[in-house]
Amino acid sequence: MRRSCVLLLTLIALIAFAANSILCRLAFERSDIDAASFTSIRLLSGALTLWLIVALRRAAHGIGGNWRSAFALFAYAAAFSFAYVSL
C-alpha cells in the first residue's frame, strides 16, 4: 500500500513538472512578457499561496524558512525562465 502511494505521488509530481514546462513555454510564446517579470510573478504568487495555506492552517508557529533556501528557489526559477525564452 505504501509503495503504491509513493509511486502515485511520484507520477503526479512528474506530470506537474511537465505541465509547468508546457505552460511556461506557452506563456513566453503567446505574450510579450520578459523572463525577469515572469519569474517575479511566479515567485510572488507562490509565496502568497504558501502564506495563505499556512495562515489558514494556523500552523505559523514553529515554521520558518531560511534565506539560503529562498535564494536557491529564486536561482532555479530565474534560470528556467530565461531558458524557456531561448527554447
LODREN-809142 format. One record per residue: residue in three letters; x, y, z of N, C-alpha, C in turn. Coordinates in Angstrom, 1 decimal. Example, Ala and Ser with C-alpha at 12.3 -4.5 7.8 and 13.67 -1.06 7.14 Angstrom:
PAPA  residu    n.xx    n.yy    n.zz   ca.xx   ca.yy   ca.zz    c.xx    c.yy    c.zz
PAPA     ALA    13.2    -5.7     7.8    12.3    -4.5     7.8    13.2    -3.3     7.8
PAPA     SER    12.8    -2.2     7.1    13.7    -1.1     7.1    12.9     0.0     7.9
***
This chain:
PAPA  residu    n.xx    n.yy    n.zz   ca.xx   ca.yy   ca.zz    c.xx    c.yy    c.zz
PAPA     MET     0.8    -1.2     0.0     0.0     0.0     0.0     0.9     1.3     0.0
PAPA     ARG     1.9     1.3     0.9     2.7     2.5     1.0     3.5     2.7    -0.3
PAPA     ARG     4.0     1.6    -0.9     4.8     1.7    -2.1     4.0     2.2    -3.3
PAPA     SER     2.7     1.8    -3.4     1.9     2.3    -4.5     1.5     3.8    -4.3
PAPA     CYS     1.4     4.2    -3.0     1.2     5.6    -2.7     2.4     6.5    -3.2
PAPA     VAL     3.6     6.0    -2.9     4.8     6.7    -3.3     4.9     6.8    -4.8
PAPA     LEU     4.6     5.7    -5.5     4.6     5.7    -6.9     3.6     6.6    -7.5
PAPA     LEU     2.4     6.7    -6.9     1.3     7.6    -7.4     1.7     9.0    -7.2
PAPA     LEU     2.3     9.4    -6.0     2.7    10.7    -5.8     3.9    11.1    -6.7
PAPA     THR     4.7    10.2    -7.0     5.8    10.5    -7.9     5.3    10.8    -9.3
PAPA     LEU     4.4    10.0    -9.7     3.8    10.2   -11.0     3.1    11.5   -11.1
PAPA     ILE     2.4    11.9   -10.1     1.7    13.2   -10.0     2.7    14.3   -10.1
PAPA     ALA     3.8    14.2    -9.4     4.8    15.2    -9.4     5.5    15.4   -10.8
PAPA     LEU     5.7    14.2   -11.4     6.3    14.3   -12.8     5.4    14.9   -13.8
PAPA     ILE     4.1    14.6   -13.7     3.1    15.2   -14.6     3.0    16.7   -14.3
PAPA     ALA     3.1    17.1   -13.0     3.0    18.6   -12.7     4.2    19.3   -13.2
PAPA     PHE     5.4    18.7   -13.1     6.6    19.3   -13.7     6.5    19.5   -15.2
PAPA     ALA     6.0    18.5   -15.9     5.8    18.5   -17.3     4.8    19.6   -17.7
PAPA     ALA     3.7    19.6   -17.0     2.7    20.7   -17.3     3.2    22.1   -17.0
PAPA     ASN     4.0    22.2   -16.0     4.6    23.5   -15.7     5.5    23.9   -16.9
PAPA     SER     6.3    23.0   -17.4     7.2    23.3   -18.5     6.4    23.8   -19.7
PAPA     ILE     5.3    23.1   -20.0     4.5    23.4   -21.2     3.8    24.8   -21.0
PAPA     LEU     3.3    25.0   -19.8     2.6    26.3   -19.5     3.6    27.5   -19.6
PAPA     CYS     4.8    27.3   -19.1     5.8    28.3   -19.2     6.2    28.6   -20.6
PAPA     ARG     6.4    27.6   -21.4     6.7    27.8   -22.8     5.5    28.6   -23.5
PAPA     LEU     4.3    28.2   -23.2     3.2    28.9   -23.8     3.1    30.3   -23.4
PAPA     ALA     3.4    30.6   -22.1     3.4    32.0   -21.6     4.3    32.9   -22.4
PAPA     PHE     5.5    32.3   -22.7     6.5    33.1   -23.4     6.2    33.2   -24.9
PAPA     GLU     5.6    32.2   -25.4     5.3    32.2   -26.8     4.1    33.1   -27.2
PAPA     ARG     3.2    33.2   -26.3     1.9    33.9   -26.6     1.8    35.3   -26.0
PAPA     SER     2.9    35.7   -25.3     2.9    37.0   -24.7     4.2    37.7   -24.9
PAPA     ASP     4.2    39.0   -24.5     5.5    39.8   -24.6     6.2    39.9   -23.3
PAPA     ILE     5.8    39.1   -22.3     6.4    39.2   -21.0     7.9    38.7   -21.1
PAPA     ASP     8.7    39.4   -20.3    10.2    39.1   -20.3    10.4    38.1   -19.1
PAPA     ALA    11.5    37.4   -19.2    11.8    36.3   -18.2    11.8    36.9   -16.8
PAPA     ALA    12.4    38.0   -16.5    12.5    38.6   -15.2    11.1    38.9   -14.6
PAPA     SER    10.3    39.5   -15.4     8.9    39.8   -14.9     8.1    38.5   -14.6
PAPA     PHE     8.3    37.5   -15.5     7.6    36.2   -15.4     8.0    35.5   -14.1
PAPA     THR     9.4    35.5   -13.9     9.9    34.9   -12.6     9.4    35.6   -11.4
PAPA     SER     9.3    36.9   -11.4     8.9    37.7   -10.3     7.4    37.4   -10.0
PAPA     ILE     6.6    37.3   -11.0     5.2    37.0   -10.8     5.0    35.6   -10.3
PAPA     ARG     5.7    34.6   -10.8     5.7    33.2   -10.3     6.1    33.1    -8.9
PAPA     LEU     7.2    33.8    -8.5     7.6    33.7    -7.1     6.7    34.4    -6.1
PAPA     LEU     6.2    35.5    -6.5     5.3    36.3    -5.6     4.0    35.5    -5.4
PAPA     SER     3.4    35.0    -6.5     2.2    34.3    -6.4     2.4    33.0    -5.6
PAPA     GLY     3.5    32.3    -5.8     3.8    31.1    -5.0     4.0    31.4    -3.5
PAPA     ALA     4.7    32.5    -3.2     4.9    32.9    -1.8     3.5    33.3    -1.2
PAPA     LEU     2.7    34.0    -1.9     1.4    34.4    -1.3     0.5    33.2    -1.1
PAPA     THR     0.6    32.2    -2.0    -0.2    31.0    -1.9     0.3    30.2    -0.6
PAPA     LEU     1.6    30.0    -0.5     2.1    29.3     0.7     1.7    30.0     2.0
PAPA     TRP     1.8    31.4     2.0     1.5    32.1     3.2     0.0    31.9     3.5
PAPA     LEU    -0.9    31.9     2.5    -2.3    31.7     2.7    -2.6    30.3     3.3
PAPA     ILE    -1.9    29.3     2.7    -2.1    27.9     3.2    -1.7    27.8     4.7
PAPA     VAL    -0.5    28.4     5.0    -0.1    28.4     6.4    -1.0    29.1     7.3
PAPA     ALA    -1.4    30.3     6.9    -2.3    31.1     7.7    -3.7    30.4     7.9
PAPA     LEU    -4.2    29.8     6.9    -5.5    29.0     7.1    -5.3    27.8     8.0
PAPA     ARG    -4.2    27.2     8.0    -4.0    26.0     8.9    -3.6    26.4    10.3
PAPA     ARG    -3.3    27.7    10.5    -2.9    28.2    11.8    -1.7    27.5    12.3
PAPA     ALA    -0.8    27.2    11.4     0.4    26.4    11.8     1.6    27.3    11.7
PAPA     ALA     1.4    28.6    11.7     2.5    29.6    11.5     3.6    29.5    12.6
PAPA     HIS     3.2    29.1    13.8     4.2    29.0    14.9     5.1    27.8    14.7
PAPA     GLY     6.3    28.0    14.8     7.3    27.0    14.7     7.7    26.7    13.2
PAPA     ILE     7.1    27.4    12.3     7.5    27.2    10.9     8.4    28.4    10.5
PAPA     GLY     9.5    28.1     9.9    10.4    29.1     9.4    11.1    28.7     8.2
PAPA     GLY    11.7    29.6     7.5    12.5    29.3     6.4    13.9    29.9     6.6
PAPA     ASN    14.6    29.9     5.5    15.9    30.5     5.6    16.2    31.1     4.2
PAPA     TRP    17.1    32.1     4.3    17.5    32.8     3.1    18.2    32.0     2.0
PAPA     ARG    19.0    31.0     2.5    19.7    30.2     1.6    18.7    29.4     0.7
PAPA     SER    17.7    28.8     1.3    16.7    28.1     0.5    15.9    29.0    -0.4
PAPA     ALA    15.6    30.2     0.1    14.9    31.2    -0.7    15.7    31.6    -2.0
PAPA     PHE    17.0    31.8    -1.8    17.9    32.1    -2.9    18.0    31.0    -3.9
PAPA     ALA    18.1    29.8    -3.4    18.1    28.6    -4.2    16.9    28.5    -5.1
PAPA     LEU    15.7    28.7    -4.5    14.5    28.7    -5.3    14.5    29.8    -6.3
PAPA     PHE    14.9    31.0    -6.0    15.0    32.1    -6.9    15.9    31.8    -8.1
PAPA     ALA    17.1    31.2    -7.8    18.0    30.9    -8.8    17.5    29.8    -9.8
PAPA     TYR    16.8    28.8    -9.2    16.1    27.8   -10.0    15.1    28.4   -10.9
PAPA     ALA    14.2    29.2   -10.4    13.1    29.8   -11.2    13.7    30.8   -12.2
PAPA     ALA    14.6    31.6   -11.9    15.2    32.5   -12.8    15.9    31.8   -14.0
PAPA     ALA    16.7    30.8   -13.7    17.4    30.0   -14.7    16.4    29.4   -15.7
PAPA     PHE    15.4    28.8   -15.2    14.4    28.1   -16.0    13.6    29.1   -16.8
PAPA     SER    13.3    30.3   -16.3    12.5    31.3   -17.0    13.3    31.8   -18.2
PAPA     PHE    14.6    32.1   -17.9    15.5    32.6   -19.0    15.7    31.5   -20.0
PAPA     ALA    15.8    30.2   -19.6    15.9    29.1   -20.6    14.7    28.9   -21.4
PAPA     TYR    13.5    29.1   -20.9    12.3    29.0   -21.7    12.2    30.0   -22.8
PAPA     VAL    12.8    31.2   -22.6    12.9    32.2   -23.6    13.6    31.8   -24.8
PAPA     SER    14.7    31.0   -24.6    15.5    30.6   -25.7    15.1    29.3   -26.3
PAPA     LEU    14.1    28.6   -25.8    13.7    27.3   -26.3    12.8    27.5   -27.5
***
